[in-house]
Amino acid sequence: DLYRKVFVFRKDPSDAYVVLRAKLEQPLQNLTVCLRSYTDLTRPYSLFSYATKVQDNEILLFKPKPGEYRFYVGGKFATFRVPEGRGDWEHVCASWESATGIAEFWLNGKPWPRKGLQRGYTVGAAAAIMLGQEQDAFGGGFDVYNSFSGELADVYLWDTGLSPDKMRAAYQSLRLPPAVLAWKSLSYEVKGDVVVKPRLRE
């Protein structure tokens, strides 16, 4: 249980990462990924990387530069332009629905204009999932200059699109529906220089 704890990725650039194990029974037609990050990086970095043997950017949350997030599904991405961070924790949720090809992006509990992404696509279930690196091959192929350095917390993956109420609940750390990956019952393995520490502030 990582409640009120964080992963600290100490080095920059870094070769460290955290492998996450999800209980995925079948491929995904809908999904939501949420997490909280705290960093002063201005170079590109990966937050959440979900690769299959067919597609290394099956699901990817990536920040190419300050004021911009990219949300990938099946190798294609939608760009969401956001205000410059003010040196605080940033909470992001991204959801996707195959039937409509609608991608939602929420930053700190607020939705951004929806975008179109990969209508009719299915996300593979046999995945390598990791925090801190961007996979260019299944379970590897890292570029250290896309690595994350800083603090990560509250990582979740659902096999559904969350309602607006639940998106806000995720931001406020309230009760959430059962998840494929849940911060409060995370199955993970640290690879390299990552330290689990209590959160410094709420």
Secondary structure, 3 states (H helix, E strand, C coil): CCCCEEEEECCCCCCCEEEECCCCCCCECEEEEEEEEECCCCCCEEEEEEEECCCCCCEEEEEEECCEEEEEECCEEEEEECCCCCCCCEEEEEEEECCCCEEEEEECCEECCCEECCCCCCECCCEEEEECCCCCECCECCCHHHCCCEEEEEEEEECCCCCHHHHHHHHCCCCCCCCCECHHHCCEEEECCEEEEECCCC
